[in-house]
Amino acid sequence: MKFTNHLQIPFIIAFIFFGCQENEEIQVKSITIDEVKSHFNSLPQNPKSRATQIGIEWERAAYKLLRQTDEDAILFPVSPKREIYVSGSEDTRRFSVATTSLAFAYKQDGKVMLEHVQMVPTTNSDPFTGIVTVSDWEGEAKHTFYFENGVFQSEGPADENSRLDGLECTKTHYWYCTQKGTEPTAGDPCEYGGYSRTCTYTNDLGIYDNLTTLSPEGEGGGGNTGDTSESLCPSPLDPSVSVPCNENSCPEGYGPDGNRGCEKMSFDLDNDGEDQNPCEVALIIEYPSQAYKIHQNVSKAYAKTIELFGHNSRNDCSDAFRHAYFNMINAIDVGASVAREFGEAHECDSSDELETDMDLHNNDVGINVATFNPGVPEDHLVSHLLEKLYDGELLVISNLDRNNMTTSSSNLISSSTCIE
């Protein structure tokens, strides 16, 4: 998968770290992969050490030449030992550490230096706005760099305790997640791992203007490596290094809004104040893009029902139409199977058997209208749906109370009673 849904992110390694360039002619390396491995294996194995949380993909290394010293550096993709995501705030898109960070090795005074470079977007904008943090493999911060719309703005203090005029601090939130594809047990399947704070100051250094940015399609170096167990794409930090082509991740309950942002999704088709139930949250994880489209269709279903009935109520004719229409357009947009899964998930915590039976029946009517009339304009499908409503093929509930809720004498009845 290419980076079609990623932020355009600056190719910063070449500008920040001594002006690196690809090293294709040096025969004798001033630093070797074996030396870096040996250094990595000697690192302390404590809870704060990155060595206990993040591995290094040694076989996908890329050599660079440090222009200022004419010595070699090596970039490595990283491999978290479980899913780790970062974000600039608790309600913005999450990014996979495997995709948005690299290991960077070089020698200083003959000693191997190994650093971790991590992008942390602070907004959902494109090009990249946020910070790039540099720290050693034991977690000690070395540098922070601030970017706005893909352009370097300033270098900030690495130490969060520093106090400077005009200091702007940003939190990086971490989530440690279960393996992808597993069914979550309850609530958020990711464990919140807390945050670290990094700071920048606003005085412009006057350099790094017009940074090169990685194209949305991931062109220019790196690229998919062919027949591998996982699809690989150019790293957004340096396209000569291949990393997993992970899509950007949103917090649980949020979905990609089509503009590289995250929006909280609501499936509150019955206006009962519950945006998502646990079954719907599980489907959001499994079908993020489809879930966002279904979320968008909620407001569309409300608007169409108001247009035709003048109100959106519950358990009556407007409710019957709203559910049928909603599932009809969902089937058109995401397919009948996914639409039906979301329709059934919406009812999974319902405590009213009559309402559940009514809604599931009307959902199926709408899905079938879409399925058996492919390519038919929507206004014609709406007319067909209304015919079914007035012909009694949908269900409503009788003997409702003043709030249109079921009573002990309520029953499911034919929607033929909707004819005025």
KAQUI-V132624 format. One record per residue. N is the residue number from 1. RES is the residue in one small letter. SS is DSSP state (A for helix, B for strand, O for the rest). OMEGA is omega in degrees with one decimal (none if undefined). BURIAL is b if it has 16 or more other C-alpha atoms within 10 Angstrom, else e. Layout:
BEGIN
N;RES;SS;OMEGA;BURIAL  N;RES;SS;OMEGA;BURIAL
END
This chain:
BEGIN
1;m;O;-179.7;e  2;k;O;-174.6;b  3;f;O;-177.4;b  4;t;O;-178.5;e  5;n;O;-179.7;b  6;h;O;167.8;b  7;l;O;168.6;b  8;q;O;-170.2;b  9;i;O;-176.2;b  10;p;B;173.8;b  11;f;O;-166.6;b  12;i;O;-174.7;b  13;i;A;-175.2;b  14;a;A;-177.3;b  15;f;A;-173.5;b  16;i;A;-172.3;e  17;f;O;170.9;e  18;f;O;-178.8;e  19;g;O;-179.5;e  20;c;B;169.6;b  21;q;B;-176.0;b  22;e;B;-177.5;e  23;n;O;-178.1;b  24;e;O;-173.6;e  25;e;O;-178.3;e  26;i;O;-179.7;e  27;q;O;179.3;e  28;v;O;-174.7;e  29;k;O;177.2;e  30;s;O;173.5;e  31;i;O;-177.6;b  32;t;O;178.3;b  33;i;A;178.9;b  34;d;A;178.0;e  35;e;A;179.5;e  36;v;A;176.9;b  37;k;A;-179.0;e  38;s;A;178.1;e  39;h;A;-179.0;e  40;f;A;-177.7;b  41;n;A;179.9;e  42;s;O;-177.3;e  43;l;O;178.8;e  44;p;O;178.4;e  45;q;O;178.0;e  46;n;O;-174.6;e  47;p;O;-178.4;e  48;k;O;-178.0;e  49;s;O;177.5;b  50;r;A;-178.8;b  51;a;A;179.1;b  52;t;A;-175.4;b  53;q;O;-172.5;b  54;i;B;174.4;b  55;g;B;-179.2;b  56;i;B;177.8;b  57;e;B;-172.3;b  58;w;B;-173.0;b  59;e;B;-179.1;e  60;r;B;-179.0;e  61;a;B;175.5;b  62;a;B;178.7;b  63;y;B;175.0;b  64;k;B;176.3;b  65;l;B;177.5;b  66;l;B;-173.9;b  67;r;O;-175.1;e  68;q;O;-176.0;e  69;t;O;-175.4;e  70;d;O;176.2;e  71;e;B;-174.9;b  72;d;B;168.3;b  73;a;B;180.0;b  74;i;B;173.6;b  75;l;B;179.7;b  76;f;B;165.6;b  77;p;B;178.2;b  78;v;B;-177.4;b  79;s;B;177.7;b  80;p;B;-177.6;b  81;k;O;164.7;e  82;r;O;-176.2;e  83;e;B;176.4;b  84;i;B;179.1;b  85;y;B;174.1;b  86;v;B;173.2;b  87;s;B;-179.7;b  88;g;O;176.8;b  89;s;O;-175.0;b  90;e;O;-176.7;b  91;d;O;173.6;e  92;t;O;-175.4;b  93;r;O;173.2;b  94;r;B;179.2;b  95;f;B;179.6;b  96;s;B;176.6;b  97;v;A;179.8;b  98;a;A;-177.0;b  99;t;A;-168.7;b  100;t;A;174.9;b  101;s;B;178.0;b  102;l;B;167.2;b  103;a;B;-174.8;b  104;f;B;-175.7;b  105;a;B;177.0;b  106;y;B;178.4;b  107;k;B;175.6;b  108;q;B;-175.7;e  109;d;O;177.0;e  110;g;O;-178.0;e  111;k;B;178.1;e  112;v;B;175.3;b  113;m;B;180.0;b  114;l;B;-175.5;b  115;e;B;179.1;b  116;h;B;-178.8;b  117;v;B;-174.0;b  118;q;B;172.5;b  119;m;B;176.1;b  120;v;B;177.3;b  121;p;B;176.7;b  122;t;O;173.4;b  123;t;O;176.2;b  124;n;O;-175.6;b  125;s;O;177.2;b  126;d;O;5.7;b  127;p;O;-172.0;b  128;f;O;168.2;b  129;t;O;-179.9;b  130;g;B;-178.2;b  131;i;B;170.6;b  132;v;B;-178.0;b  133;t;B;176.2;b  134;v;B;-179.7;b  135;s;B;176.1;b  136;d;B;-171.9;b  137;w;O;174.9;b  138;e;O;173.7;b  139;g;O;-179.6;e  140;e;O;-177.6;e  141;a;B;179.3;b  142;k;B;-177.7;e  143;h;B;163.5;b  144;t;B;-180.0;b  145;f;B;-176.9;b  146;y;B;179.9;b  147;f;B;174.2;b  148;e;B;-178.7;b  149;n;O;175.7;b  150;g;O;-176.7;b  151;v;B;178.7;b  152;f;B;179.8;b  153;q;B;-176.3;b  154;s;B;170.4;b  155;e;B;-177.6;b  156;g;B;178.4;b  157;p;O;178.5;b  158;a;O;-175.3;b  159;d;O;-178.6;e  160;e;O;179.7;e  161;n;O;178.5;e  162;s;O;179.5;e  163;r;O;-179.5;e  164;l;O;174.0;e  165;d;O;179.3;e  166;g;O;-177.6;e  167;l;O;176.7;e  168;e;B;-175.2;e  169;c;B;-179.0;e  170;t;B;175.8;b  171;k;B;171.0;b  172;t;B;-177.9;b  173;h;B;-177.9;b  174;y;B;173.5;b  175;w;B;175.7;b  176;y;B;-166.7;b  177;c;B;174.1;b  178;t;O;-177.8;e  179;q;O;179.9;e  180;k;O;177.4;e  181;g;O;177.6;e  182;t;O;-178.5;e  183;e;O;-179.7;e  184;p;O;-179.4;b  185;t;O;179.4;e  186;a;O;177.5;e  187;g;O;-176.9;e  188;d;O;179.2;e  189;p;O;178.9;b  190;c;B;178.4;b  191;e;B;179.9;e  192;y;B;-175.0;e  193;g;B;179.6;e  194;g;B;-176.9;e  195;y;B;168.8;b  196;s;B;-178.2;e  197;r;B;174.0;e  198;t;B;-173.7;b  199;c;B;174.9;b  200;t;B;172.3;b  201;y;O;-162.8;b  202;t;O;-177.6;e  203;n;O;-174.8;e  204;d;O;179.8;e  205;l;O;176.0;e  206;g;O;177.8;e  207;i;O;-179.9;e  208;y;O;175.4;e  209;d;O;175.8;e  210;n;O;177.3;e  211;l;O;173.1;b  212;t;O;177.7;b  213;t;B;176.6;b  214;l;O;-177.6;b  215;s;O;-179.2;b  216;p;O;-178.5;b  217;e;O;178.0;b  218;g;O;-178.8;b  219;e;O;171.5;e  220;g;O;176.0;e  221;g;O;177.5;e  222;g;O;176.2;b  223;g;O;178.9;b  224;n;O;-175.3;b  225;t;O;176.4;e  226;g;O;-173.5;e  227;d;O;178.5;e  228;t;O;-177.9;e  229;s;O;176.2;e  230;e;O;-178.8;e  231;s;O;-178.1;b  232;l;B;-179.4;b  233;c;B;176.2;b  234;p;B;175.2;b  235;s;O;176.3;b  236;p;O;176.7;b  237;l;O;179.1;b  238;d;O;-172.9;b  239;p;O;176.8;b  240;s;O;179.6;b  241;v;O;-179.6;b  242;s;B;178.9;b  243;v;B;178.1;b  244;p;B;-179.0;b  245;c;O;-179.7;b  246;n;O;170.1;b  247;e;O;174.7;b  248;n;O;-178.7;b  249;s;B;176.0;b  250;c;O;174.2;b  251;p;O;178.5;b  252;e;O;-177.0;b  253;g;O;176.7;b  254;y;B;179.1;b  255;g;B;178.0;b  256;p;B;-173.7;b  257;d;O;-179.7;b  258;g;O;178.8;e  259;n;O;178.5;e  260;r;O;175.8;b  261;g;O;178.1;b  262;c;B;178.4;b  263;e;B;178.5;b  264;k;B;-175.7;b  265;m;O;178.1;b  266;s;O;175.4;b  267;f;O;-175.4;b  268;d;O;-177.6;b  269;l;O;-176.9;b  270;d;O;178.2;b  271;n;O;-179.4;e  272;d;O;175.5;e  273;g;O;179.0;e  274;e;O;-178.4;e  275;d;O;-177.6;b  276;q;O;170.0;b  277;n;O;-176.3;b  278;p;A;179.2;b  279;c;A;178.0;b  280;e;A;177.0;b  281;v;A;178.8;b  282;a;A;-179.8;b  283;l;A;175.5;b  284;i;A;179.4;b  285;i;A;-177.1;b  286;e;A;-176.6;e  287;y;O;-173.4;e  288;p;A;-177.6;b  289;s;A;177.6;b  290;q;A;179.5;b  291;a;A;-179.6;b  292;y;A;178.6;b  293;k;A;178.2;b  294;i;A;175.3;b  295;h;A;178.7;b  296;q;A;-176.4;b  297;n;A;177.5;b  298;v;A;-179.3;b  299;s;A;177.6;b  300;k;A;179.1;b  301;a;A;176.5;b  302;y;A;-176.9;b  303;a;A;-179.3;e  304;k;A;179.0;b  305;t;A;175.8;b  306;i;A;-179.7;e  307;e;A;-173.8;e  308;l;A;-173.8;e  309;f;A;179.7;e  310;g;O;179.8;e  311;h;O;171.1;e  312;n;O;-179.2;b  313;s;O;-174.2;b  314;r;O;174.5;b  315;n;O;-179.2;b  316;d;O;-177.3;b  317;c;A;179.2;b  318;s;A;178.1;b  319;d;A;179.6;b  320;a;A;178.7;b  321;f;A;-175.4;b  322;r;A;178.9;b  323;h;A;-179.3;b  324;a;A;-179.5;b  325;y;A;-179.8;b  326;f;A;-178.9;b  327;n;A;174.9;b  328;m;A;-178.1;b  329;i;A;174.4;b  330;n;A;179.4;b  331;a;A;177.1;b  332;i;A;-172.2;b  333;d;A;-173.9;b  334;v;A;-179.4;b  335;g;O;-175.2;b  336;a;A;-175.3;b  337;s;A;-179.6;e  338;v;A;177.7;b  339;a;A;-179.8;b  340;r;A;177.5;b  341;e;A;-179.8;e  342;f;A;177.4;b  343;g;A;178.5;b  344;e;A;179.1;b  345;a;A;-179.1;b  346;h;A;-177.3;b  347;e;O;-168.3;b  348;c;O;178.9;e  349;d;O;178.9;e  350;s;O;179.1;e  351;s;O;-178.0;e  352;d;O;-174.9;e  353;e;A;179.1;e  354;l;A;179.6;b  355;e;A;179.7;b  356;t;A;-179.7;b  357;d;A;178.0;e  358;m;A;-175.1;b  359;d;A;-178.9;b  360;l;A;177.6;b  361;h;A;-178.4;b  362;n;A;173.7;b  363;n;A;-177.4;b  364;d;A;177.3;b  365;v;A;179.8;b  366;g;A;179.1;b  367;i;A;-179.7;b  368;n;A;176.9;b  369;v;A;178.9;b  370;a;A;-174.4;b  371;t;A;-174.7;e  372;f;O;177.9;e  373;n;O;-176.6;e  374;p;O;176.2;e  375;g;O;-179.8;e  376;v;O;179.8;e  377;p;O;-174.1;e  378;e;A;-178.6;e  379;d;A;176.0;e  380;h;A;178.5;e  381;l;A;177.6;b  382;v;A;178.0;b  383;s;A;178.7;e  384;h;A;179.5;e  385;l;A;177.1;b  386;l;A;176.5;b  387;e;A;179.1;e  388;k;A;177.7;b  389;l;A;-175.7;b  390;y;A;175.9;b  391;d;O;175.4;e  392;g;O;-178.1;b  393;e;O;174.7;b  394;l;O;-178.7;b  395;l;B;171.4;b  396;v;B;-177.8;b  397;i;B;-178.4;b  398;s;O;171.8;b  399;n;O;178.2;e  400;l;O;176.3;b  401;d;O;-174.6;e  402;r;O;178.1;e  403;n;O;-179.0;e  404;n;O;175.1;e  405;m;O;-177.0;b  406;t;O;176.5;b  407;t;O;-179.4;e  408;s;O;179.8;e  409;s;O;-178.8;e  410;s;O;176.6;e  411;n;O;172.0;b  412;l;B;178.3;e  413;i;B;-179.2;e  414;s;B;179.2;b  415;s;A;175.8;b  416;s;A;177.3;b  417;t;A;-179.6;b  418;c;A;178.3;b  419;i;O;-178.6;e  420;e;O;none;e
END
